[in-house]
């Protein structure tokens, strides 16, 4: 009779991933995120610029609608009597869809729009990101 010695190996094969495989996956994910995050930030900045531009255009359209509905002479008198930008926004806000009560809450954070003190039909509202004037 033969006696067989059944020895268990110190390193038995078990299901799962080795430490090296996990580190390789984490390194690949790190490289992908390193390449993707700047693009995501740029897309967000571009979308905020586009939102601010479209809201400034909406302000111009609302001002035109205000002048057409009230009448040019009456609207021009009310426009020049409006003391500041917020007062002019109050005049046109009924012509904006879902307009909040102030122009600063209407514009995205970091952006501002300023109405022309003269005739808004001849000069559009100025759009600013911080102190920089944006063209649209």
LINCOR-V469348 format. One record per pair of residues at least 6 apart in sequence whose C-alpha atoms are under 7 Angstrom apart, sorted by the first residue. I is the first residue (numbers start at 1). J is the second residue. D is the distance in Angstrom with one decimal. If there is no record, write none. Layout:
i=(I,I)
j=(J,J)
d=(D,D)
This chain:
i=(52,52,52,53,55,56,56,56,60,60,62,62,62,63,63,64,65,66,66,67,76,79,80,80,82,85,85,86,86,89,93,99,100,104,110,110,111,111,111,112,112,112,113,113,113,113,114,114,114,115,115,116,116,116,127,127,128)
j=(107,108,111,136,107,113,125,127,124,125,92,95,96,92,120,121,95,92,95,75,119,88,117,118,88,114,115,102,103,103,99,106,106,112,129,130,128,129,130,127,128,129,125,126,127,128,125,126,127,125,126,123,124,125,133,134,134)
d=(6.2,6.2,6.8,6.1,6.8,6.6,6.6,6.7,6.0,6.4,5.6,5.1,6.0,5.5,6.7,6.1,6.8,6.0,6.9,5.4,6.9,6.4,6.6,6.9,5.8,6.2,6.1,6.5,6.4,6.3,5.9,6.6,5.9,6.6,5.9,5.8,5.5,4.5,6.1,5.9,5.2,6.6,6.2,5.4,4.5,6.1,5.4,5.1,6.6,4.5,6.4,6.4,6.8,5.9,5.9,5.4,5.5)
